[in-house]
């Protein structure tokens, strides 16, 4: 897809995101980016999904993603995997497993929160399989209540 086609696609997908936020998403895809959930721990990362998770694999479904190239997404989260959504991937042995799918706008909100507390929620399994703007507020409330 060309940059203008990607922009049009993500503008429809995320109508409340600003032009800059959509351009940042496109740059993340083109730049093969990933982000650590917490800088002190390298076993949980965010990557951008490039495809849906449809190919059956042991333990879930396979999708393409930035940085990892291929990632297995848990069955609970696989239905929500789409191009342009963020996968929260946790290291399991030598591979990463996508435990949660996050919309771009919800991801931007989560990135402004405490990484240590988000990592704690990930380890405890308290991040739902799909995170959007509606339920990111509950996660932020959990973080602030800790």
C-alpha positions in Angstrom: 0.0 0.0 0.0 1.2 3.5 -0.8 1.5 6.1 2.0 -1.6 7.9 0.8 -3.7 4.6 0.7 -2.4 3.8 4.2 -3.4 7.3 5.4 -6.9 7.0 4.0 -7.3 3.5 5.5 -6.2 4.5 9.0 -8.2 7.8 8.8 -11.3 5.7 8.3 -10.2 3.2 11.0 -9.4 5.9 13.6 -11.6 8.9 12.8 -10.9 10.6 16.2 -7.1 10.5 15.7 -5.3 13.6 14.5 -3.4 13.7 11.2 -0.1 13.6 13.2 -1.2 10.5 15.2 -2.1 8.7 12.0 1.2 9.7 10.4 3.0 8.4 13.5 1.3 5.0 13.0 2.3 4.9 9.3 5.9 5.8 10.3 5.9 3.0 12.9 4.8 0.5 10.3 7.3 1.8 7.7 10.1 2.0 10.3 9.4 -1.6 11.7 9.0 -0.1 15.2 8.5 -1.7 18.6 8.2 -0.3 22.1 9.1 -1.9 25.4 6.2 -2.0 27.9 8.7 -1.2 30.6 12.3 -0.2 29.9 13.6 -2.4 32.7 12.0 -5.5 31.4 12.5 -6.8 27.8 10.0 -9.7 27.9 7.0 -7.5 27.0 6.8 -5.3 24.0 4.3 -3.5 21.8 4.4 -4.1 18.0 2.0 -3.0 15.2 0.0 -5.8 13.5 0.3 -5.9 9.8 -2.3 -8.6 9.1 -5.2 -10.3 10.8 -4.4 -13.4 13.0 -6.0 -16.1 10.9 -3.3 -18.8 10.4 -3.8 -21.6 13.0 -0.6 -22.3 15.1 0.0 -24.1 18.3 -1.3 -21.9 21.1 -3.2 -19.4 18.8 -3.1 -17.8 15.4 -0.2 -16.4 13.5 -0.1 -12.7 12.3 2.5 -10.5 10.7 3.8 -7.6 12.8 6.5 -5.0 12.9 9.8 -6.0 14.4 8.9 -9.6 15.1 7.8 -10.4 11.5 5.6 -13.2 12.6 3.9 -13.5 16.0 1.4 -16.0 17.5 -1.6 -14.2 18.9 -3.6 -15.9 21.7 -7.1 -17.2 20.6 -8.8 -14.7 22.9 -7.1 -11.7 21.2 -6.9 -13.1 17.6 -10.4 -12.0 16.6 -9.4 -8.4 17.2 -6.1 -8.4 15.3 -6.2 -6.0 12.3 -3.6 -4.0 10.3 -2.8 -0.9 12.3 -3.7 -2.2 15.8 -1.0 -2.7 18.4 -0.2 -6.2 19.8 1.0 -6.5 23.3 3.4 -9.4 23.0 4.9 -11.3 25.9 8.0 -13.5 25.6 7.2 -17.2 26.1 10.4 -19.2 25.8 12.1 -18.1 22.6 9.0 -16.7 21.0 6.6 -13.9 21.7 2.8 -14.4 22.2 0.4 -11.6 21.5 -1.8 -11.4 24.6 -3.7 -8.3 23.8 -4.8 -6.2 20.9 -4.9 -2.4 21.4 -6.3 0.3 19.2 -3.8 3.0 18.2 -5.6 5.8 20.1 -5.8 3.6 23.3 -2.1 2.7 22.9 -1.2 6.4 22.8 -3.1 6.9 26.0 -1.4 3.9 27.7 2.0 5.1 26.7 1.5 8.2 28.9 0.9 6.1 31.9 3.4 4.5 34.3 5.3 1.7 32.5 6.1 -0.2 35.7 2.4 -0.4 36.7 1.3 -1.4 33.1 4.0 -4.1 33.2 2.7 -5.3 36.5 -0.8 -5.6 35.1 0.6 -7.5 32.1 2.4 -10.0 34.3 -0.7 -10.5 36.5 -2.8 -11.1 33.3 -5.1 -8.1 34.1 -5.0 -6.6 30.6 -8.0 -7.7 28.6 -7.6 -9.3 25.1 -8.9 -6.2 23.4 -8.2 -2.6 24.6 -10.0 0.4 23.1 -10.8 3.9 24.3 -13.8 2.6 26.2 -12.0 0.1 28.4 -8.6 1.9 28.6 -10.1 4.3 31.1 -10.8 1.3 33.4 -7.1 0.2 33.0 -5.9 3.7 33.8 -8.2 3.9 36.8 -6.7 0.5 38.0 -3.2 2.0 37.6 -4.1 5.2 39.5 -5.8 3.2 42.2 -2.7 1.1 42.8 
